[in-house]
């Protein structure tokens, strides 16, 4: 069973030149993993709820593409 992978970069509030990993680097790494890339910032209250919703959407998408193959249901 394939599980979704989401790579999340934090401290998105930092200026681009101050970041350890640039957005483009994160996107490229996520792409090489077949993952989704998102960024977040607790300082600017960028809600992490959106990250969890994206993970749930991806699980649901994968579950629907495999429907009937395992007889399991993810809720």
Order of alpha helices (4+ residues) and beta strands (2+ residues): beta-alpha-beta-alpha
